[in-house]
């Protein structure tokens, strides 16, 4: 393939020359782009017609959604599986930590376990009650201690 020089591009009146190979390729490329644009315009027109049918769906903004090839679908599924596994491990760790907390706070019951929020509230109140015991230097009576655990 040869590049067209600027001299070849300048046309004098009456000069009938053959287009150079690069110009032919550019024209083919433009023609192909035009066909792609025509297909996109047809798809947009079909979408507009569907919207006018009364669905009243808001128009999509931003780039068009890419078509899912088998390779893209596989990558997408693999990423989703990895993310699900990470989330599962995270939740297992959190649940294990909450179970350990349930064992050390008072009111640990073998028959009915405390919910996550109940466990956290009880732990917070227990820490506060113990810090009050340390601050005051006196051991509280049982009723005061239980009331401190149950507040909030």
Phi and psi in radians as a Rosetta constraint file:
Dihedral C 1 N 2 CA 2 C 2 CIRCULARHARMONIC -2.059 0.35
Dihedral N 2 CA 2 C 2 N 3 CIRCULARHARMONIC 2.545 0.35
Dihedral C 2 N 3 CA 3 C 3 CIRCULARHARMONIC -1.456 0.35
Dihedral N 3 CA 3 C 3 N 4 CIRCULARHARMONIC 2.535 0.35
Dihedral C 3 N 4 CA 4 C 4 CIRCULARHARMONIC -1.408 0.35
Dihedral N 4 CA 4 C 4 N 5 CIRCULARHARMONIC 2.265 0.35
Dihedral C 4 N 5 CA 5 C 5 CIRCULARHARMONIC -1.391 0.35
Dihedral N 5 CA 5 C 5 N 6 CIRCULARHARMONIC 2.861 0.35
Dihedral C 5 N 6 CA 6 C 6 CIRCULARHARMONIC -1.129 0.35
Dihedral N 6 CA 6 C 6 N 7 CIRCULARHARMONIC -0.522 0.35
Dihedral C 6 N 7 CA 7 C 7 CIRCULARHARMONIC -1.164 0.35
Dihedral N 7 CA 7 C 7 N 8 CIRCULARHARMONIC -0.651 0.35
Dihedral C 7 N 8 CA 8 C 8 CIRCULARHARMONIC -1.221 0.35
Dihedral N 8 CA 8 C 8 N 9 CIRCULARHARMONIC -0.497 0.35
Dihedral C 8 N 9 CA 9 C 9 CIRCULARHARMONIC -1.333 0.35
Dihedral N 9 CA 9 C 9 N 10 CIRCULARHARMONIC -0.474 0.35
Dihedral C 9 N 10 CA 10 C 10 CIRCULARHARMONIC -1.313 0.35
Dihedral N 10 CA 10 C 10 N 11 CIRCULARHARMONIC 2.141 0.35
Dihedral C 10 N 11 CA 11 C 11 CIRCULARHARMONIC -1.814 0.35
Dihedral N 11 CA 11 C 11 N 12 CIRCULARHARMONIC 2.252 0.35
Dihedral C 11 N 12 CA 12 C 12 CIRCULARHARMONIC -1.640 0.35
Dihedral N 12 CA 12 C 12 N 13 CIRCULARHARMONIC 2.784 0.35
Dihedral C 12 N 13 CA 13 C 13 CIRCULARHARMONIC -1.045 0.35
Dihedral N 13 CA 13 C 13 N 14 CIRCULARHARMONIC 2.346 0.35
Dihedral C 13 N 14 CA 14 C 14 CIRCULARHARMONIC 1.445 0.35
Dihedral N 14 CA 14 C 14 N 15 CIRCULARHARMONIC -0.070 0.35
Dihedral C 14 N 15 CA 15 C 15 CIRCULARHARMONIC -1.426 0.35
Dihedral N 15 CA 15 C 15 N 16 CIRCULARHARMONIC 2.003 0.35
Dihedral C 15 N 16 CA 16 C 16 CIRCULARHARMONIC -1.929 0.35
Dihedral N 16 CA 16 C 16 N 17 CIRCULARHARMONIC 1.689 0.35
Dihedral C 16 N 17 CA 17 C 17 CIRCULARHARMONIC -2.004 0.35
Dihedral N 17 CA 17 C 17 N 18 CIRCULARHARMONIC 2.824 0.35
Dihedral C 17 N 18 CA 18 C 18 CIRCULARHARMONIC -1.385 0.35
Dihedral N 18 CA 18 C 18 N 19 CIRCULARHARMONIC 2.447 0.35
Dihedral C 18 N 19 CA 19 C 19 CIRCULARHARMONIC -1.171 0.35
Dihedral N 19 CA 19 C 19 N 20 CIRCULARHARMONIC 2.514 0.35
Dihedral C 19 N 20 CA 20 C 20 CIRCULARHARMONIC -1.299 0.35
Dihedral N 20 CA 20 C 20 N 21 CIRCULARHARMONIC 2.927 0.35
Dihedral C 20 N 21 CA 21 C 21 CIRCULARHARMONIC -1.072 0.35
Dihedral N 21 CA 21 C 21 N 22 CIRCULARHARMONIC -0.674 0.35
Dihedral C 21 N 22 CA 22 C 22 CIRCULARHARMONIC -1.110 0.35
Dihedral N 22 CA 22 C 22 N 23 CIRCULARHARMONIC -0.698 0.35
Dihedral C 22 N 23 CA 23 C 23 CIRCULARHARMONIC -1.135 0.35
Dihedral N 23 CA 23 C 23 N 24 CIRCULARHARMONIC -0.651 0.35
Dihedral C 23 N 24 CA 24 C 24 CIRCULARHARMONIC -1.125 0.35
Dihedral N 24 CA 24 C 24 N 25 CIRCULARHARMONIC -0.718 0.35
Dihedral C 24 N 25 CA 25 C 25 CIRCULARHARMONIC -1.134 0.35
Dihedral N 25 CA 25 C 25 N 26 CIRCULARHARMONIC -0.728 0.35
Dihedral C 25 N 26 CA 26 C 26 CIRCULARHARMONIC -1.077 0.35
Dihedral N 26 CA 26 C 26 N 27 CIRCULARHARMONIC -0.722 0.35
Dihedral C 26 N 27 CA 27 C 27 CIRCULARHARMONIC -1.133 0.35
Dihedral N 27 CA 27 C 27 N 28 CIRCULARHARMONIC -0.739 0.35
Dihedral C 27 N 28 CA 28 C 28 CIRCULARHARMONIC -1.068 0.35
Dihedral N 28 CA 28 C 28 N 29 CIRCULARHARMONIC -0.746 0.35
Dihedral C 28 N 29 CA 29 C 29 CIRCULARHARMONIC -1.091 0.35
Dihedral N 29 CA 29 C 29 N 30 CIRCULARHARMONIC -0.798 0.35
Dihedral C 29 N 30 CA 30 C 30 CIRCULARHARMONIC -1.064 0.35
Dihedral N 30 CA 30 C 30 N 31 CIRCULARHARMONIC -0.702 0.35
Dihedral C 30 N 31 CA 31 C 31 CIRCULARHARMONIC -1.099 0.35
Dihedral N 31 CA 31 C 31 N 32 CIRCULARHARMONIC -0.766 0.35
Dihedral C 31 N 32 CA 32 C 32 CIRCULARHARMONIC -1.135 0.35
Dihedral N 32 CA 32 C 32 N 33 CIRCULARHARMONIC -0.717 0.35
Dihedral C 32 N 33 CA 33 C 33 CIRCULARHARMONIC -1.088 0.35
Dihedral N 33 CA 33 C 33 N 34 CIRCULARHARMONIC -0.685 0.35
Dihedral C 33 N 34 CA 34 C 34 CIRCULARHARMONIC -1.071 0.35
Dihedral N 34 CA 34 C 34 N 35 CIRCULARHARMONIC -0.705 0.35
Dihedral C 34 N 35 CA 35 C 35 CIRCULARHARMONIC -1.143 0.35
Dihedral N 35 CA 35 C 35 N 36 CIRCULARHARMONIC -0.702 0.35
Dihedral C 35 N 36 CA 36 C 36 CIRCULARHARMONIC -1.137 0.35
Dihedral N 36 CA 36 C 36 N 37 CIRCULARHARMONIC -0.703 0.35
Dihedral C 36 N 37 CA 37 C 37 CIRCULARHARMONIC -1.136 0.35
Dihedral N 37 CA 37 C 37 N 38 CIRCULARHARMONIC -0.678 0.35
Dihedral C 37 N 38 CA 38 C 38 CIRCULARHARMONIC -1.057 0.35
Dihedral N 38 CA 38 C 38 N 39 CIRCULARHARMONIC -0.749 0.35
Dihedral C 38 N 39 CA 39 C 39 CIRCULARHARMONIC -1.119 0.35
Dihedral N 39 CA 39 C 39 N 40 CIRCULARHARMONIC -0.709 0.35
Dihedral C 39 N 40 CA 40 C 40 CIRCULARHARMONIC -1.142 0.35
Dihedral N 40 CA 40 C 40 N 41 CIRCULARHARMONIC -0.720 0.35
Dihedral C 40 N 41 CA 41 C 41 CIRCULARHARMONIC -1.096 0.35
Dihedral N 41 CA 41 C 41 N 42 CIRCULARHARMONIC -0.708 0.35
Dihedral C 41 N 42 CA 42 C 42 CIRCULARHARMONIC -1.101 0.35
Dihedral N 42 CA 42 C 42 N 43 CIRCULARHARMONIC -0.731 0.35
Dihedral C 42 N 43 CA 43 C 43 CIRCULARHARMONIC -1.119 0.35
Dihedral N 43 CA 43 C 43 N 44 CIRCULARHARMONIC -0.708 0.35
Dihedral C 43 N 44 CA 44 C 44 CIRCULARHARMONIC -1.145 0.35
Dihedral N 44 CA 44 C 44 N 45 CIRCULARHARMONIC -0.711 0.35
Dihedral C 44 N 45 CA 45 C 45 CIRCULARHARMONIC -1.094 0.35
Dihedral N 45 CA 45 C 45 N 46 CIRCULARHARMONIC -0.719 0.35
Dihedral C 45 N 46 CA 46 C 46 CIRCULARHARMONIC -1.111 0.35
Dihedral N 46 CA 46 C 46 N 47 CIRCULARHARMONIC -0.696 0.35
Dihedral C 46 N 47 CA 47 C 47 CIRCULARHARMONIC -1.134 0.35
Dihedral N 47 CA 47 C 47 N 48 CIRCULARHARMONIC -0.710 0.35
Dihedral C 47 N 48 CA 48 C 48 CIRCULARHARMONIC -1.126 0.35
Dihedral N 48 CA 48 C 48 N 49 CIRCULARHARMONIC -0.704 0.35
Dihedral C 48 N 49 CA 49 C 49 CIRCULARHARMONIC -1.107 0.35
Dihedral N 49 CA 49 C 49 N 50 CIRCULARHARMONIC -0.685 0.35
Dihedral C 49 N 50 CA 50 C 50 CIRCULARHARMONIC -1.142 0.35
Dihedral N 50 CA 50 C 50 N 51 CIRCULARHARMONIC -0.647 0.35
Dihedral C 50 N 51 CA 51 C 51 CIRCULARHARMONIC -1.198 0.35
Dihedral N 51 CA 51 C 51 N 52 CIRCULARHARMONIC -0.606 0.35
Dihedral C 51 N 52 CA 52 C 52 CIRCULARHARMONIC -1.282 0.35
Dihedral N 52 CA 52 C 52 N 53 CIRCULARHARMONIC -0.252 0.35
Dihedral C 52 N 53 CA 53 C 53 CIRCULARHARMONIC -1.186 0.35
Dihedral N 53 CA 53 C 53 N 54 CIRCULARHARMONIC -0.105 0.35
Dihedral C 53 N 54 CA 54 C 54 CIRCULARHARMONIC 1.913 0.35
Dihedral N 54 CA 54 C 54 N 55 CIRCULARHARMONIC 0.129 0.35
Dihedral C 54 N 55 CA 55 C 55 CIRCULARHARMONIC -1.230 0.35
Dihedral N 55 CA 55 C 55 N 56 CIRCULARHARMONIC -0.501 0.35
Dihedral C 55 N 56 CA 56 C 56 CIRCULARHARMONIC 0.915 0.35
Dihedral N 56 CA 56 C 56 N 57 CIRCULARHARMONIC 0.650 0.35
Dihedral C 56 N 57 CA 57 C 57 CIRCULARHARMONIC -1.389 0.35
Dihedral N 57 CA 57 C 57 N 58 CIRCULARHARMONIC 2.472 0.35
Dihedral C 57 N 58 CA 58 C 58 CIRCULARHARMONIC -1.171 0.35
Dihedral N 58 CA 58 C 58 N 59 CIRCULARHARMONIC 2.573 0.35
Dihedral C 58 N 59 CA 59 C 59 CIRCULARHARMONIC -1.157 0.35
Dihedral N 59 CA 59 C 59 N 60 CIRCULARHARMONIC 2.523 0.35
Dihedral C 59 N 60 CA 60 C 60 CIRCULARHARMONIC -1.377 0.35
Dihedral N 60 CA 60 C 60 N 61 CIRCULARHARMONIC 2.375 0.35
Dihedral C 60 N 61 CA 61 C 61 CIRCULARHARMONIC -1.929 0.35
Dihedral N 61 CA 61 C 61 N 62 CIRCULARHARMONIC 2.802 0.35
Dihedral C 61 N 62 CA 62 C 62 CIRCULARHARMONIC 1.556 0.35
Dihedral N 62 CA 62 C 62 N 63 CIRCULARHARMONIC -2.997 0.35
Dihedral C 62 N 63 CA 63 C 63 CIRCULARHARMONIC -1.184 0.35
Dihedral N 63 CA 63 C 63 N 64 CIRCULARHARMONIC 2.658 0.35
Dihedral C 63 N 64 CA 64 C 64 CIRCULARHARMONIC -1.168 0.35
Dihedral N 64 CA 64 C 64 N 65 CIRCULARHARMONIC 2.660 0.35
Dihedral C 64 N 65 CA 65 C 65 CIRCULARHARMONIC -1.284 0.35
Dihedral N 65 CA 65 C 65 N 66 CIRCULARHARMONIC 2.289 0.35
Dihedral C 65 N 66 CA 66 C 66 CIRCULARHARMONIC -1.290 0.35
Dihedral N 66 CA 66 C 66 N 67 CIRCULARHARMONIC 2.584 0.35
Dihedral C 66 N 67 CA 67 C 67 CIRCULARHARMONIC -1.220 0.35
Dihedral N 67 CA 67 C 67 N 68 CIRCULARHARMONIC 2.497 0.35
Dihedral C 67 N 68 CA 68 C 68 CIRCULARHARMONIC -1.501 0.35
Dihedral N 68 CA 68 C 68 N 69 CIRCULARHARMONIC 1.912 0.35
Dihedral C 68 N 69 CA 69 C 69 CIRCULARHARMONIC -1.481 0.35
Dihedral N 69 CA 69 C 69 N 70 CIRCULARHARMONIC 2.950 0.35
Dihedral C 69 N 70 CA 70 C 70 CIRCULARHARMONIC -1.063 0.35
Dihedral N 70 CA 70 C 70 N 71 CIRCULARHARMONIC -0.722 0.35
Dihedral C 70 N 71 CA 71 C 71 CIRCULARHARMONIC -1.131 0.35
Dihedral N 71 CA 71 C 71 N 72 CIRCULARHARMONIC -0.770 0.35
Dihedral C 71 N 72 CA 72 C 72 CIRCULARHARMONIC -1.127 0.35
Dihedral N 72 CA 72 C 72 N 73 CIRCULARHARMONIC -0.715 0.35
Dihedral C 72 N 73 CA 73 C 73 CIRCULARHARMONIC -1.088 0.35
Dihedral N 73 CA 73 C 73 N 74 CIRCULARHARMONIC -0.723 0.35
Dihedral C 73 N 74 CA 74 C 74 CIRCULARHARMONIC -1.124 0.35
Dihedral N 74 CA 74 C 74 N 75 CIRCULARHARMONIC -0.776 0.35
Dihedral C 74 N 75 CA 75 C 75 CIRCULARHARMONIC -1.091 0.35
Dihedral N 75 CA 75 C 75 N 76 CIRCULARHARMONIC -0.730 0.35
Dihedral C 75 N 76 CA 76 C 76 CIRCULARHARMONIC -1.073 0.35
Dihedral N 76 CA 76 C 76 N 77 CIRCULARHARMONIC -0.818 0.35
Dihedral C 76 N 77 CA 77 C 77 CIRCULARHARMONIC -1.109 0.35
Dihedral N 77 CA 77 C 77 N 78 CIRCULARHARMONIC -0.709 0.35
Dihedral C 77 N 78 CA 78 C 78 CIRCULARHARMONIC -1.126 0.35
Dihedral N 78 CA 78 C 78 N 79 CIRCULARHARMONIC -0.775 0.35
Dihedral C 78 N 79 CA 79 C 79 CIRCULARHARMONIC -1.063 0.35
Dihedral N 79 CA 79 C 79 N 80 CIRCULARHARMONIC -0.744 0.35
Dihedral C 79 N 80 CA 80 C 80 CIRCULARHARMONIC -1.108 0.35
Dihedral N 80 CA 80 C 80 N 81 CIRCULARHARMONIC -0.735 0.35
Dihedral C 80 N 81 CA 81 C 81 CIRCULARHARMONIC -1.106 0.35
Dihedral N 81 CA 81 C 81 N 82 CIRCULARHARMONIC -0.726 0.35
Dihedral C 81 N 82 CA 82 C 82 CIRCULARHARMONIC -1.147 0.35
Dihedral N 82 CA 82 C 82 N 83 CIRCULARHARMONIC -0.737 0.35
Dihedral C 82 N 83 CA 83 C 83 CIRCULARHARMONIC -1.123 0.35
Dihedral N 83 CA 83 C 83 N 84 CIRCULARHARMONIC -0.712 0.35
Dihedral C 83 N 84 CA 84 C 84 CIRCULARHARMONIC -1.100 0.35
Dihedral N 84 CA 84 C 84 N 85 CIRCULARHARMONIC -0.713 0.35
Dihedral C 84 N 85 CA 85 C 85 CIRCULARHARMONIC -1.132 0.35
Dihedral N 85 CA 85 C 85 N 86 CIRCULARHARMONIC -0.726 0.35
Dihedral C 85 N 86 CA 86 C 86 CIRCULARHARMONIC -1.086 0.35
Dihedral N 86 CA 86 C 86 N 87 CIRCULARHARMONIC -0.771 0.35
Dihedral C 86 N 87 CA 87 C 87 CIRCULARHARMONIC -1.133 0.35
Dihedral N 87 CA 87 C 87 N 88 CIRCULARHARMONIC -0.704 0.35
Dihedral C 87 N 88 CA 88 C 88 CIRCULARHARMONIC -1.067 0.35
Dihedral N 88 CA 88 C 88 N 89 CIRCULARHARMONIC -0.802 0.35
Dihedral C 88 N 89 CA 89 C 89 CIRCULARHARMONIC -1.100 0.35
Dihedral N 89 CA 89 C 89 N 90 CIRCULARHARMONIC -0.699 0.35
Dihedral C 89 N 90 CA 90 C 90 CIRCULARHARMONIC -1.080 0.35
Dihedral N 90 CA 90 C 90 N 91 CIRCULARHARMONIC -0.792 0.35
Dihedral C 90 N 91 CA 91 C 91 CIRCULARHARMONIC -1.170 0.35
Dihedral N 91 CA 91 C 91 N 92 CIRCULARHARMONIC -0.657 0.35
Dihedral C 91 N 92 CA 92 C 92 CIRCULARHARMONIC -1.079 0.35
Dihedral N 92 CA 92 C 92 N 93 CIRCULARHARMONIC -0.758 0.35
Dihedral C 92 N 93 CA 93 C 93 CIRCULARHARMONIC -1.082 0.35
Dihedral N 93 CA 93 C 93 N 94 CIRCULARHARMONIC -0.762 0.35
Dihedral C 93 N 94 CA 94 C 94 CIRCULARHARMONIC -1.112 0.35
Dihedral N 94 CA 94 C 94 N 95 CIRCULARHARMONIC -0.791 0.35
Dihedral C 94 N 95 CA 95 C 95 CIRCULARHARMONIC -1.134 0.35
Dihedral N 95 CA 95 C 95 N 96 CIRCULARHARMONIC -0.663 0.35
Dihedral C 95 N 96 CA 96 C 96 CIRCULARHARMONIC -1.106 0.35
Dihedral N 96 CA 96 C 96 N 97 CIRCULARHARMONIC -0.724 0.35
Dihedral C 96 N 97 CA 97 C 97 CIRCULARHARMONIC -1.140 0.35
Dihedral N 97 CA 97 C 97 N 98 CIRCULARHARMONIC -0.724 0.35
Dihedral C 97 N 98 CA 98 C 98 CIRCULARHARMONIC -1.133 0.35
Dihedral N 98 CA 98 C 98 N 99 CIRCULARHARMONIC -0.662 0.35
Dihedral C 98 N 99 CA 99 C 99 CIRCULARHARMONIC -1.107 0.35
Dihedral N 99 CA 99 C 99 N 100 CIRCULARHARMONIC -0.726 0.35
Dihedral C 99 N 100 CA 100 C 100 CIRCULARHARMONIC -1.094 0.35
Dihedral N 100 CA 100 C 100 N 101 CIRCULARHARMONIC -0.680 0.35
Dihedral C 100 N 101 CA 101 C 101 CIRCULARHARMONIC -1.153 0.35
Dihedral N 101 CA 101 C 101 N 102 CIRCULARHARMONIC -0.697 0.35
Dihedral C 101 N 102 CA 102 C 102 CIRCULARHARMONIC -1.041 0.35
Dihedral N 102 CA 102 C 102 N 103 CIRCULARHARMONIC -0.602 0.35
Dihedral C 102 N 103 CA 103 C 103 CIRCULARHARMONIC -1.253 0.35
Dihedral N 103 CA 103 C 103 N 104 CIRCULARHARMONIC -0.500 0.35
Dihedral C 103 N 104 CA 104 C 104 CIRCULARHARMONIC -1.707 0.35
Dihedral N 104 CA 104 C 104 N 105 CIRCULARHARMONIC -0.346 0.35
Dihedral C 104 N 105 CA 105 C 105 CIRCULARHARMONIC -1.429 0.35
Dihedral N 105 CA 105 C 105 N 106 CIRCULARHARMONIC 2.673 0.35
Dihedral C 105 N 106 CA 106 C 106 CIRCULARHARMONIC -1.162 0.35
Dihedral N 106 CA 106 C 106 N 107 CIRCULARHARMONIC 2.886 0.35
Dihedral C 106 N 107 CA 107 C 107 CIRCULARHARMONIC 1.323 0.35
Dihedral N 107 CA 107 C 107 N 108 CIRCULARHARMONIC 0.351 0.35
Dihedral C 107 N 108 CA 108 C 108 CIRCULARHARMONIC -1.197 0.35
Dihedral N 108 CA 108 C 108 N 109 CIRCULARHARMONIC 2.139 0.35
Dihedral C 108 N 109 CA 109 C 109 CIRCULARHARMONIC -2.012 0.35
Dihedral N 109 CA 109 C 109 N 110 CIRCULARHARMONIC 2.378 0.35
Dihedral C 109 N 110 CA 110 C 110 CIRCULARHARMONIC -1.435 0.35
Dihedral N 110 CA 110 C 110 N 111 CIRCULARHARMONIC -0.369 0.35
Dihedral C 110 N 111 CA 111 C 111 CIRCULARHARMONIC -1.531 0.35
Dihedral N 111 CA 111 C 111 N 112 CIRCULARHARMONIC -0.758 0.35
Dihedral C 111 N 112 CA 112 C 112 CIRCULARHARMONIC -2.248 0.35
Dihedral N 112 CA 112 C 112 N 113 CIRCULARHARMONIC 2.094 0.35
Dihedral C 112 N 113 CA 113 C 113 CIRCULARHARMONIC -1.547 0.35
Dihedral N 113 CA 113 C 113 N 114 CIRCULARHARMONIC 2.606 0.35
Dihedral C 113 N 114 CA 114 C 114 CIRCULARHARMONIC -1.240 0.35
Dihedral N 114 CA 114 C 114 N 115 CIRCULARHARMONIC 2.596 0.35
Dihedral C 114 N 115 CA 115 C 115 CIRCULARHARMONIC -1.233 0.35
Dihedral N 115 CA 115 C 115 N 116 CIRCULARHARMONIC 3.004 0.35
Dihedral C 115 N 116 CA 116 C 116 CIRCULARHARMONIC -1.063 0.35
Dihedral N 116 CA 116 C 116 N 117 CIRCULARHARMONIC -0.834 0.35
Dihedral C 116 N 117 CA 117 C 117 CIRCULARHARMONIC -1.184 0.35
Dihedral N 117 CA 117 C 117 N 118 CIRCULARHARMONIC -0.672 0.35
Dihedral C 117 N 118 CA 118 C 118 CIRCULARHARMONIC -1.103 0.35
Dihedral N 118 CA 118 C 118 N 119 CIRCULARHARMONIC -0.711 0.35
Dihedral C 118 N 119 CA 119 C 119 CIRCULARHARMONIC -1.078 0.35
Dihedral N 119 CA 119 C 119 N 120 CIRCULARHARMONIC -0.795 0.35
Dihedral C 119 N 120 CA 120 C 120 CIRCULARHARMONIC -1.140 0.35
Dihedral N 120 CA 120 C 120 N 121 CIRCULARHARMONIC -0.745 0.35
Dihedral C 120 N 121 CA 121 C 121 CIRCULARHARMONIC -1.111 0.35
Dihedral N 121 CA 121 C 121 N 122 CIRCULARHARMONIC -0.767 0.35
Dihedral C 121 N 122 CA 122 C 122 CIRCULARHARMONIC -1.105 0.35
Dihedral N 122 CA 122 C 122 N 123 CIRCULARHARMONIC -0.724 0.35
Dihedral C 122 N 123 CA 123 C 123 CIRCULARHARMONIC -1.103 0.35
Dihedral N 123 CA 123 C 123 N 124 CIRCULARHARMONIC -0.742 0.35
Dihedral C 123 N 124 CA 124 C 124 CIRCULARHARMONIC -1.073 0.35
Dihedral N 124 CA 124 C 124 N 125 CIRCULARHARMONIC -0.818 0.35
Dihedral C 124 N 125 CA 125 C 125 CIRCULARHARMONIC -1.145 0.35
Dihedral N 125 CA 125 C 125 N 126 CIRCULARHARMONIC -0.642 0.35
Dihedral C 125 N 126 CA 126 C 126 CIRCULARHARMONIC -1.142 0.35
Dihedral N 126 CA 126 C 126 N 127 CIRCULARHARMONIC -0.764 0.35
Dihedral C 126 N 127 CA 127 C 127 CIRCULARHARMONIC -1.088 0.35
Dihedral N 127 CA 127 C 127 N 128 CIRCULARHARMONIC -0.755 0.35
Dihedral C 127 N 128 CA 128 C 128 CIRCULARHARMONIC -1.093 0.35
Dihedral N 128 CA 128 C 128 N 129 CIRCULARHARMONIC -0.788 0.35
Dihedral C 128 N 129 CA 129 C 129 CIRCULARHARMONIC -1.101 0.35
Dihedral N 129 CA 129 C 129 N 130 CIRCULARHARMONIC -0.730 0.35
Dihedral C 129 N 130 CA 130 C 130 CIRCULARHARMONIC -1.153 0.35
Dihedral N 130 CA 130 C 130 N 131 CIRCULARHARMONIC -0.677 0.35
Dihedral C 130 N 131 CA 131 C 131 CIRCULARHARMONIC -1.169 0.35
Dihedral N 131 CA 131 C 131 N 132 CIRCULARHARMONIC -0.576 0.35
Dihedral C 131 N 132 CA 132 C 132 CIRCULARHARMONIC -1.159 0.35
Dihedral N 132 CA 132 C 132 N 133 CIRCULARHARMONIC -0.670 0.35
Dihedral C 132 N 133 CA 133 C 133 CIRCULARHARMONIC -1.100 0.35
Dihedral N 133 CA 133 C 133 N 134 CIRCULARHARMONIC -0.767 0.35
Dihedral C 133 N 134 CA 134 C 134 CIRCULARHARMONIC -1.148 0.35
Dihedral N 134 CA 134 C 134 N 135 CIRCULARHARMONIC -0.719 0.35
Dihedral C 134 N 135 CA 135 C 135 CIRCULARHARMONIC -1.140 0.35
Dihedral N 135 CA 135 C 135 N 136 CIRCULARHARMONIC -0.794 0.35
Dihedral C 135 N 136 CA 136 C 136 CIRCULARHARMONIC -1.408 0.35
Dihedral N 136 CA 136 C 136 N 137 CIRCULARHARMONIC -0.459 0.35
Dihedral C 136 N 137 CA 137 C 137 CIRCULARHARMONIC 1.400 0.35
Dihedral N 137 CA 137 C 137 N 138 CIRCULARHARMONIC 0.048 0.35
Dihedral C 137 N 138 CA 138 C 138 CIRCULARHARMONIC -2.025 0.35
Dihedral N 138 CA 138 C 138 N 139 CIRCULARHARMONIC 2.594 0.35
Dihedral C 138 N 139 CA 139 C 139 CIRCULARHARMONIC -1.509 0.35
Dihedral N 139 CA 139 C 139 N 140 CIRCULARHARMONIC 2.251 0.35
Dihedral C 139 N 140 CA 140 C 140 CIRCULARHARMONIC -1.323 0.35
Dihedral N 140 CA 140 C 140 N 141 CIRCULARHARMONIC 2.817 0.35
Dihedral C 140 N 141 CA 141 C 141 CIRCULARHARMONIC -1.268 0.35
Dihedral N 141 CA 141 C 141 N 142 CIRCULARHARMONIC 2.789 0.35
Dihedral C 141 N 142 CA 142 C 142 CIRCULARHARMONIC -1.030 0.35
Dihedral N 142 CA 142 C 142 N 143 CIRCULARHARMONIC -0.736 0.35
Dihedral C 142 N 143 CA 143 C 143 CIRCULARHARMONIC -1.089 0.35
Dihedral N 143 CA 143 C 143 N 144 CIRCULARHARMONIC -0.774 0.35
Dihedral C 143 N 144 CA 144 C 144 CIRCULARHARMONIC -1.115 0.35
Dihedral N 144 CA 144 C 144 N 145 CIRCULARHARMONIC -0.716 0.35
Dihedral C 144 N 145 CA 145 C 145 CIRCULARHARMONIC -1.121 0.35
Dihedral N 145 CA 145 C 145 N 146 CIRCULARHARMONIC -0.772 0.35
Dihedral C 145 N 146 CA 146 C 146 CIRCULARHARMONIC -1.145 0.35
Dihedral N 146 CA 146 C 146 N 147 CIRCULARHARMONIC -0.709 0.35
Dihedral C 146 N 147 CA 147 C 147 CIRCULARHARMONIC -1.100 0.35
Dihedral N 147 CA 147 C 147 N 148 CIRCULARHARMONIC -0.671 0.35
Dihedral C 147 N 148 CA 148 C 148 CIRCULARHARMONIC -1.129 0.35
Dihedral N 148 CA 148 C 148 N 149 CIRCULARHARMONIC -0.635 0.35
Dihedral C 148 N 149 CA 149 C 149 CIRCULARHARMONIC -1.236 0.35
Dihedral N 149 CA 149 C 149 N 150 CIRCULARHARMONIC -0.548 0.35
Dihedral C 149 N 150 CA 150 C 150 CIRCULARHARMONIC -1.587 0.35
Dihedral N 150 CA 150 C 150 N 151 CIRCULARHARMONIC -0.108 0.35
Dihedral C 150 N 151 CA 151 C 151 CIRCULARHARMONIC -1.368 0.35
Dihedral N 151 CA 151 C 151 N 152 CIRCULARHARMONIC 2.670 0.35
